[in-house]
Amino acid sequence: MHFTKLSNASYMYKVHSLFLNSIGDDSIKRAVYSFGYSERKIRDGKSLFDALSAIDNEQVIVNQEKIKLNLERKKLQQKVHRDYMKYIKIARIVFAENHEANAILLLSGVRDRIYINWHFQVNVFCSNLLKTTDYWKELGEFGIHKSQIEALYSNLNELNILDEKCAKITGSLKGLIQKKRKQLVNVQSWVSDYVKIARIALEDAPQHLEKLGIIESHQNKN
């Protein structure tokens, strides 16, 4: 069996079992000891694997947190966009003949689908509207009040915070992936050498090879 052809979960399970049985089975320990693999050397290999396992577990936790943050961010963005579109549609009706308001609040044209441009449009609408006292009476007649725009602006600022958190956790995850790749190379190299020796040491004991997860063909091998 080529352990490297396994999925990540299967590989981690197989290698964990390999070390567990290599250390826990006296017959296996005696057989590989004569080929230079003392229990101490096997435990050194297991230390490499334990470090990999710790990184792998941390990656799982960070990835779950990333998924959670991205979902929270997506929901908040949808809410911001929904409220923004409601207010801007009403504002377009209210200020249909007010060219100054149209320019200040960016009421004309389509809403951009590119996130950074969309964010700019929402930000300009909220911040410029909150800076003026000229438009509230007219907007109030159509059910739009300052407190509602303040709430929208607050949600937009909260979205900024989530953007930063998502960017930060994405960077952390990339760092863990790189760290894991380096450690995986160390583990794979150690395991590959050990499996080769185990095949030789236990060639007359296929039950032990099976216990280690090394599947042997029934055909004779040169």
N, C-alpha and C positions, 0 to 999 in steps of 0.2 A: 504493500500500500504506500502511495505517495501522500504523506500528510499534507503537503502544500497544495494539493488539488482539492482539499476540503473547503467548505465554507468557513467563515471566521468562527461561528459558534461551534461547529463540529470540530474544527482544528483545536480550539481551546479545550474542548471536552476531551478529545483524544489524547492530547499532550498531558493534560492533568492526570488522566488515567494511566498514561505511560509512566509518569514519575511516581504516582501513588503505588503502582504495582512493582516498579523497579526497586523502590525502597522497602516496601512491605513484604515482598516475597523472598525468603532466604535462598531458595533454589536459584532464582534469577540473579540475586546479588552475588552468589558464589560463582555462577557461570560467567558473568561479565567482569567480575573482579580479576580473573586470570588474564583478561585482555586489557587491563589498565583502568577499568572503571570501578574505582572504590566507591563506597557509600558516600564518602566526603565529596568525591568528584561529581557523583550524581546529584547530591544536594546543591552543589555549586550551580549545576545546570538548572535545578529547580528554582534557585534564587533568580536566575535570569527569567524563568517563566513567571515567577511570582510578580516580578517587576512589570512584565508585560501584562499580566492579568490585572494588576492595579491600574495601569494606564487604560486598559480596555474597559474596566468598570467605570472609571472616571469619564471616559468618552461617552459611555451609555447615558450616564447621569447628565452630562453637559448637553448631549444631543436632545434628551427629553426636555430639558429646560429651554433649549432653543426652539423646539416645536411649540412648547407652551407660550413662549414670548411671541413667536411669530403669529400664533393664533390670536393672542390678545391684541397684538398690533393690527392684524387684519380686521378684527371686529371693530376696533376703535376707528380705524380708517373708514370703514363702511358707515359707521354712525356719523362721523364728521362729514363725509361726502353727502350722506342723505340729508342732514340738517342744512348743510351749505347750499345744496341744490334747491331745497325748499325756500330758503331765505332769498336766494339770488333770483329765483323765478318771480317771487313777489316784488322784489326790489326793481326788477325790470319793468313790471307793470306800473309801480309807483312812480318811477323816474323815467318813464318812456320818453318824455319831452325834455328831460333835464340832462343836457349834454355834459355838464360839469360832473354830476353824480355818476354818470355812466363811465366817465374817464377815471375818476378817483377810485371808484369801486370795481373797476374792470368788469363791467356788466355785459359788454358786447362780446360777440364771438363765441366759439365753442370752448368747452372746458377741456383742458389738455389732459391726455391720458398718461403722459410721462409723469412719473411721481413727483419729481423735483419741480416741474413746471406747474403741476396741479397744486402742490403745496404752496407755491408762490402766489397763485391766484387766491387761494383761501386766506392766506396770511394778509395779503393786501386788502381784501374785502373786509376782514375783521378789524385789523389794526387801523385802517383809515376811517372806517365807520365809527370806531370807538373814540377816535381823536376829535370828531366833529360833534357839534350840538345842533347842526342845521337840519338833519334829516329825521330825527326821532318822532316829531309830531306826525309827519306824513306816514312814516312806517307804522306808528302806533295805531293809526286808523285801519291798518290792514293786519293787525295782530302781531307785529314784530316789535319787541321791546329790547331795551339795552341789556337787560339781564340775560336774555336768550343769546345775544351775540357774545356777551362775556363768557357764557357757558361754552359756546362753540369755540371761542378763542382758547379757553382753558383746556378743552379737549385736544385742540391742535397742539398746544404746548406739551400736553401729556404724550401725544403721539411723537413729538420730538424726542422725549425722554426714552420712549420705547424704541425708536429708531437707533438711538445711541446704544441701548442695551443689546439690541439685536446685532448691531455691528460688532460690539465688543465680544459677545458670546460666540459669534461666527469666527472671529479671530482666535479665540481660545480653542475652539474646536479644531481649527486648522492646525494650530500648534500641537494639539494632542495627537492628531492624525500623523503628523510628521514624526513626532516622538515615538509613536507606536510603530511606525514603519521601520525606524532604526532599530528598535528593540526586537521587533519581529525577525529581522535579518539575523540578529545574534542568536535568538532562540532556534530559528530554523536551521542555522548552521550547526548548532550544538546537537539538536535532535537528529539531523541527517547523519552526522558522524556516529552518534550512539546507535541509531537503528541499524546502520551497516555492521557495526560490531555485534549487536544483539543477534542479528541474523546468523552470523558466524558462530557465536558462542552458544546459541540455542538451536542450531540446525537439527539436532537430534531430539529436540523437545518442542515439537510444534504447538503443544498445548500452552507452553509458556509464551511463545511468539503470539499466539492468539490472545492470550491474557494481556499482552502489551499493546494489542491492537494492530500488530503487524501481520497482515494476511498473507500467508504463503500459498503458492500454487502447489498442487499435488504432483505436478510434473517435475521430473528431475532437472536440476539446474547445474550448469557447468561451473 
